[in-house]
Amino acid sequence: MNQEQMSQLRSIIYEEKKGLEDMLQENDHFGMEHAGVHESIGELSSYDNHPADYGSEMFERGKDLALNDHEEKHLHELNEALKRMDNATYGVCAKCGKEIPFERLEAMPTAVFCIEHQWDDEVSQRRPVEEQFLYPPFGRTSFDEKDNETEYDGEDSWQEVARYGTSESPSDMEAGRTLSYNDMYIESDEPIGYVEALEGFIVTDLDGGAGEDYDIVRNDIYKSYLERGEGEGILEYVTFDEEDNRL
């Protein structure tokens, strides 16, 4: 960066700094120079006010606090940029030590990092540190990724609870994929109480039956079994009984 560019940036910072200081002085730092809530909205007392009116006053006071903090933070950044200019460290990335392009400094004179090492200082984008411990979902209690683990884990525990309802609804699911509350929890289509599809719809008597002594329940498991073509030629001889809803 040459001297002409440095002088141009210094002028930009001085001009912005003066405008910010004048604005804060004129509005008494958004009313923060006064003690109390009422001064910021122009009332001496809230004795005759409705509670909702007082809530509006608190909102206005909170807004003033946020705006004042934002502008004072920016003023501090401008002053720090001037200090770096005096110390000959301005325009150098604090992370990698490389020169920050003039175009970036022209758009953001207070920049401390180059674009590659600029960290996101938006609080709303930060995630709690606990999420690092809990990743992947269910943290250490999830055994889905382990081939030799088949026991009851954290995901199974969540499925048991989620069957009774969560804060979500079918309309929250993407592209209307879910139409029933029964499909809301994780892996809701996972077989429960059986392994092979046949075990989900073939029933026998208490003794287990013998030969052809069994019944077939016409349920979703059975329909899916036939749709996949697995039951073709095996179960097609059975007829549907309308009375007891069995085949």
C-alpha positions in Angstrom: 0.0 0.0 0.0 1.5 3.4 -1.0 1.3 6.6 1.0 -1.4 8.1 -1.2 -3.7 5.1 -0.4 -2.8 5.3 3.3 -3.7 9.0 3.4 -7.0 8.3 1.6 -7.9 5.7 4.2 -6.9 7.9 7.1 -9.2 10.6 5.8 -12.1 8.2 5.5 -11.6 7.0 9.1 -11.3 10.6 10.4 -14.4 11.7 8.6 -16.4 8.7 9.8 -15.1 9.1 13.3 -16.0 12.8 13.5 -19.5 12.1 12.2 -20.0 9.4 14.7 -18.8 11.5 17.6 -21.0 14.4 16.6 -24.1 12.1 16.4 -23.4 10.6 19.8 -23.0 14.0 21.4 -26.2 15.4 19.9 -28.4 12.6 21.1 -26.6 12.1 24.4 -25.5 8.6 23.4 -29.1 7.7 22.6 -30.2 9.0 26.0 -27.8 6.9 27.9 -26.3 10.0 29.6 -29.5 10.2 31.7 -30.2 7.9 34.5 -33.6 6.1 34.4 -36.0 4.9 31.8 -38.4 7.9 31.5 -35.9 10.4 30.1 -35.3 8.3 26.9 -39.0 8.6 26.0 -39.7 12.0 27.4 -41.9 11.3 30.4 -41.2 12.3 34.1 -43.2 9.6 35.7 -45.0 6.3 34.8 -47.5 6.6 37.8 -50.5 7.1 35.5 -49.4 4.7 32.8 -50.9 1.4 31.9 -48.5 -1.6 32.4 -48.4 -2.0 28.6 -47.2 1.6 28.2 -44.4 0.8 30.7 -43.5 -2.2 28.6 -43.2 0.1 25.6 -40.9 2.3 27.6 -38.7 -0.7 28.5 -38.5 -1.7 24.9 -37.4 1.8 23.8 -34.8 1.8 26.5 -33.4 -1.6 25.4 -33.3 -0.4 21.8 -31.3 2.7 22.9 -28.9 0.5 24.8 -28.3 -1.7 21.8 -27.9 1.2 19.4 -25.5 3.0 21.7 -23.4 -0.2 22.2 -23.2 -0.7 18.5 -22.0 2.8 17.7 -19.5 2.9 20.6 -18.1 -0.4 19.4 -17.7 1.0 15.9 -16.0 4.2 17.4 -13.6 2.0 19.3 -12.7 0.1 16.1 -12.1 3.4 14.3 -9.7 4.6 17.1 -7.9 1.2 17.0 -7.4 1.6 13.2 -5.8 5.0 13.7 -3.5 3.5 16.3 -2.4 0.8 13.9 -1.7 3.4 11.3 0.6 5.2 13.8 2.3 1.9 14.7 2.8 1.0 11.0 0.7 -2.2 11.5 -2.3 -1.1 9.6 -3.3 -3.0 6.6 -1.7 -6.3 7.7 -3.7 -9.3 8.6 -3.4 -10.1 12.3 -3.7 -13.8 11.5 -1.4 -14.6 8.5 0.6 -11.3 8.4 -0.2 -10.8 4.7 -1.2 -7.4 3.3 -4.9 -6.7 3.2 -6.0 -5.6 -0.2 -6.7 -1.9 -0.6 -10.2 -2.6 -2.0 -11.2 -4.4 1.2 -9.8 -1.6 3.4 -11.6 1.0 1.3 -14.9 -0.8 1.9 -14.1 -1.6 5.5 -11.3 0.7 6.9 -11.4 -1.0 10.3 -10.6 -4.4 8.9 -8.1 -6.4 11.0 -8.1 -9.6 9.0 -7.9 -10.5 5.4 -11.0 -12.0 3.9 -9.7 -15.6 4.3 -9.2 -15.2 8.0 -12.1 -12.9 8.9 -14.0 -14.6 11.7 -17.8 -14.4 11.9 -18.6 -12.1 14.9 -22.3 -12.4 14.6 -23.6 -13.8 17.8 -26.6 -15.4 16.1 -24.3 -17.6 14.0 -22.4 -19.0 17.0 -23.4 -22.4 18.3 -23.1 -23.6 21.9 -19.9 -25.5 22.7 -22.0 -28.4 23.9 -22.9 -29.3 20.3 -19.3 -30.3 19.7 -19.6 -32.9 22.4 -23.0 -34.1 21.2 -22.0 -34.5 17.6 -23.0 -36.8 15.9 -26.6 -36.7 16.9 -27.1 -38.3 20.4 -23.4 -38.0 21.0 -21.7 -40.9 22.7 -25.0 -42.7 23.1 -25.5 -43.5 19.4 -24.2 -46.8 18.2 -25.6 -46.7 14.6 -22.1 -46.1 13.2 -20.6 -49.1 15.0 -21.0 -52.5 13.3 -20.5 -54.5 16.5 -23.0 -52.5 18.6 -26.7 -53.5 18.5 -27.9 -52.6 22.0 -30.5 -50.1 23.0 -28.9 -46.6 22.5 -29.8 -42.9 22.8 -31.5 -42.8 19.5 -33.8 -45.7 20.5 -34.6 -43.8 23.7 -35.6 -40.7 21.7 -37.7 -42.7 19.4 -39.7 -44.1 22.3 -40.4 -40.7 23.7 -41.0 -39.0 20.3 -43.9 -41.4 19.5 -45.9 -39.5 22.1 -45.4 -36.3 20.2 -42.9 -33.5 19.8 -43.1 -29.7 19.2 -43.0 -30.3 15.5 -46.0 -31.1 13.2 -46.2 -32.7 9.8 -46.3 -29.2 8.2 -42.8 -28.6 9.5 -41.3 -31.4 7.4 -39.7 -30.6 4.1 -41.9 -30.7 0.9 -44.8 -32.2 2.8 -43.0 -35.5 3.0 -44.7 -36.4 6.3 -48.5 -36.5 6.4 -48.9 -38.3 9.7 -47.8 -37.6 13.3 -46.8 -41.3 13.5 -44.0 -40.6 10.9 -42.5 -37.6 12.7 -39.9 -39.2 14.9 -36.5 -40.4 13.6 -36.5 -43.6 11.6 -40.2 -44.0 12.2 -40.3 -46.7 9.5 -37.8 -48.8 11.4 -39.1 -52.4 12.1 -40.3 -52.7 15.7 -40.8 -56.1 17.2 -39.7 -58.0 14.1 -36.6 -58.4 11.8 -37.9 -60.0 8.6 -40.9 -58.5 6.9 -42.8 -61.9 7.1 -42.7 -61.6 10.9 -44.7 -58.4 10.7 -47.9 -59.8 9.2 -47.9 -63.6 9.6 -49.6 -64.7 12.8 -50.2 -68.1 14.3 -51.9 -69.6 17.4 -50.4 -69.8 20.8 -48.7 -73.1 20.0 -47.0 -71.7 16.9 -49.1 -73.5 14.4 -48.0 -76.2 11.9 -48.0 -76.5 8.2 -50.5 -74.0 6.7 -52.1 -73.2 10.1 -51.4 -69.5 10.1 -53.1 -66.2 9.3 -52.0 -63.1 7.5 -52.8 -59.6 8.7 -53.4 -57.1 6.0 -51.4 -54.2 7.3 -48.9 -51.7 5.9 -46.0 -54.2 6.3 -47.9 -56.7 4.2 -48.7 -54.2 1.5 -45.1 -53.0 1.3 -44.0 -56.7 1.1 -46.2 -57.3 -1.9 -45.3 -54.0 -3.6 -41.7 -55.0 -3.5 -42.6 -58.2 -5.3 -41.3 -60.4 -2.4 -44.7 -62.1 -1.9 -45.4 -62.9 -5.5 -46.3 -66.6 -5.9 -46.3 -67.2 -2.2 -49.3 -65.4 -0.7 -51.5 -64.8 -3.7 -53.7 -67.8 -3.0 -55.0 -66.3 0.2 -58.3 -64.3 0.0 -59.2 -61.2 2.0 -61.8 -61.6 4.7 -63.7 -58.3 5.0 -65.1 -59.2 8.4 -62.0 -59.7 10.5 -59.6 -57.7 8.2 -57.4 -60.7 7.6 -56.3 -62.6 4.6 
